[in-house]
C-alpha cells in the first residue's frame, strides 16, 4: 500500500537510479545519505579540497567516512546509484589493498 493506504504507489526508475512516483523523486536513502553520495559524485568539480567539501555538509571527516562506509554496505544504495556505488567500492578495495589490508 502507498502512503495513507490509498493503494500502491507506482515507482519507476529514473536515469540516475532513483525511483519516481507521483511526480516527485522518491528514494529509499535518507536525505543525508543522498547528500553524501551527491558530494562523492561531484566534490572535485568545485575546485576545492575534499575536506572543505565535507565541511559544507556540517560533518567531521570521521563522521563523513563512517557514514559513507555504511552507505556503501547498504544494498539500497547499490540499487539506487549502482555506477557510483560500484566505483566507490572498487576505489575503497584498491586503497585497502595498497595499504596491505584484507
N, C-alpha and C positions, 0 to 999 in steps of 0.2 A: 504494500500500500504506500502511496505517496504521503506527503505531509498532510496532516489534517484528515487522513482517512478518505480522501476523495478519489482514491484509485491509484494505480501505478503511475509514476512519473516517467515519461518517455525520455530516455537519455541516449544521446548519440555522441560518438567520438568526434572531437574537433581535431584539426590538423596537428595541434601540439599535444594531443593525447588526453586532454581534459574532456570531461563529459559536458554536454549541453542539454538543458532541459528547461522548458518554459521560457526560452529566450535569454536565459542567464547561464553563466558558467557555473557548473556545479563540480566540486572537487571533493574527493574523499580525504584529501590532505587539508590540514589546518592552514589558516592564513599565514602563520609564521613559517610553516613547512614550505609553502609555496614561495614565500619571500626569500627563503634561504636558497631554494633551487633556482629561482629567478636570478639571484645575485651570483650564484655559481656560473650561470649561463652567460652573464654579461659584465661582471665586475671589471674585467681587463679593458673593456671598450671605453671606459670612462677616464682612462689615463691616471689612475690613482693606485696607490699600493693596496693590496688586498686587506691589510689590517685596517686601513682607513675606510674601505668599503664595508667591512664587517661592523665597524663602529657606527655607521649610518643606520644599522639595524637596531642599535641600542643594546648590543650584546658584547660580552667579553669574548675574546678569541677562544678561550676554553669552552665556554657555553656554546658558542657557534659550532665548533668542531665536534663536540659531543652530540649536538642536535643533528648535524649533518650526517654523522655516522649512523645515528638512529634512523634517520630518513632513508639512508642507503640500504639498510637492512629491512626496511618495511616493504613488503610486496606491493602495497598500494602505489608507492612512488614509482616502482618499475612499470606498473600498468599505465600510469598516467603520463610519465615522461621517460619512456624506455630508452631513447637515444642518449639523453643527458645522463640519466642514472647509470646506464651501462658504461658510458665513458668515464664517469667519476669513479665507479667501482674498479675499472681497469687501471686508472691512474693510482688509486689507493693501493691496489695489489702490487703494482710495479714499484711504488715507493717502499712498501714493506719489504719486497724482495731485495731492493737496493740496500736497505739497512740490515739485511741478513736476518729478517724476521721469518715468520712462518712460511 
